[in-house]
Amino acid sequence: MKKNNILTLLFVSLLFIGMSTKSQVITYTNFSKCLTDTITANIANNATFNNSLKTITGAGVVWDASALMISSGTPTLNLVYINPNSTPNGGLFSNSNYAFGDPSQTNVVGYEYYQINSDSLVSWGYYAPSTAHEIFQNPDKRLIFPFNLNQTYTDTYYKTNYSNWNTFSSYQYGVRTVTYSGYGTLILPQGSIEDVALISEIRTNNLGPDSYTYTWYNVNNGKMLLLREENNGDIKTVWCSSSILEIIEARKFAEINIYPNPINTDAYFIVPEALIKENQATTLKIFSILGEEIKSIPIYNSETLLEKESLKPGCYLYLLYNSKKLLCSGKLSVI
């Protein structure tokens, strides 16, 4: 199985752009900020990607991706990092400490399973909506911390591929070479962002042609702004879809509190007044880890009651919308 899934495109994760600090080094401290945010992204029409962007390297460069357009019929994705044990197949990836996916779109994207520590980010596998999956015996190292402009590293990997939930397909092994190849300004359809790093990857494998991945990250917070993946003619392109104003503004104001969490009695959602705008509908939606919408609750004031009797024990994802725009998301547990 030659994996080329949307989550890899969307990984590293995706999409809160910070104020410019002119720092070129990708550090764990900054990167880890993406682990608590929601990644909102569009799947692009591949033909609207400018191929020359992959070759623009060095310091102080500009990448113009303003011509990107959405691929017809594809949904907007809201991806989050969650506990692997809260996903249906997390037990297969015992070394991971994060699962990455969109619980409301599990028919479109599956879950990536990562181990993210202070020195690196490695992949332990992926489980697709089709039940095809891969499990690494020697994980695939995607980033190191700190990572400096013009630095390159190589890493070996070994994995087992399955064509469905229980059918062995193949063993796959090879080498990944990762280079921090550019630093500068990225222009997306909605505007320009500074302090962006281009990470270029080449992966060899024993089963077929090499694959190529190009990822533009925000240096200040580790969020992916644009990614292009090419694997033997299978090409996918994804970009951050948030408005520049929404992205640059600090999103900490958008956090909501849940008390208690885990929920063992009725609970309250505490929502900052700044999020409840006059004449705009604010709605809290709760999804199961399988992507089923469980509840949709209109928000009219800063405290909203959530009755436990409407939720079975388990893990859930909540998303807060204002005029159909995603403001924030998080996880809750019911015991």
C-alpha positions, 0 to 999 in steps of 0.5 A: 500500500502506497500511502498518500492520505489527506491527514499526512497532507494536513499533518502538523498539523494545521493553521493558526498564524502568529505575529511575526517574530523573525525567528527561523528556528522550528522549536518544540516549544513553538510547534507544540502550540498547534496541539491544542488548536483546531486545523481548518483546511481546504482540499485544493484542485491540484491544477491550481498549485504553482509547481515552481513553489517547490524550488524556491529555497533560501532565506527571505523568499516569497511563495505565491500560492494565491491561485489555489482553488477548492477541489469540487465536492470536497468538505472543509476539514476541522482537524484536532489532536486527541488521545489515541485511546479515544479512537476506535483503533487506537489500541493498534498504535500503542507507542503513539501519544496523539491521534490526528483527524476530524471526528466529524468527517471520518468517512473522508479522512482517517486518523494519523497516529503520532509520537510527539516529544521534545526532540522529534515528531514520528509517525506510528501509522495511519488507519483509513476510512476504508479500514486499510491501514499501516503500522510502523515497526520502525517509526517514520521521523517527520520533524526534529526539534530544533530544526534550522534553515538549510539543515538536513537529516535522514531516517530509516523506517519499516512498516506493515501494510494491510489492505483492510482491517485484517488482511496483510498486504506488504512490508515496506521499508526505506529512507526519508530525507528531510530538509529545512529548505526555505524561510520567508513569506507565503501568499495564500488566497486570503492574504500573506503570512510571514515567518514561514518555513518550507520543509522538503521531504523525499521518501524512498521505499522498496515497493516502488517510486520515491515520494515527495512532500513539501510542507509550509509551516508557521515557525511561531506555532508549528501550524501547517499552512500549505502542503503538497504531496506527490506519490507516483502520480497520486497528488494531493494539495491542502491549504489553511482556509482561515481568514488572515484576521482570524488567524493572526488574532490570538485564539486563547480568547476563544477557549471555553471552559467545561465544568466538570470535565469529565462529566459525572453530573450535569455540566456547564459550558462557560463561553467568553462574552466576546464570542456571543455576538449580537445578531449572530447565531452561536452554536455548540455542536457535540460529536462522537469519536466516530463523527456522529453529531450528538447534540446541537445547542444554541448559545445565548449567554456565557453559561450553558447547561449540558445535561448528562442524561443526553450523553452516554459514557465515553469521549466526545469532541465539541465545536463552537460556531458563530455564524457558521464559522468555527471558533474553537474546539475541544474534548470532553469525557462522560463517566 
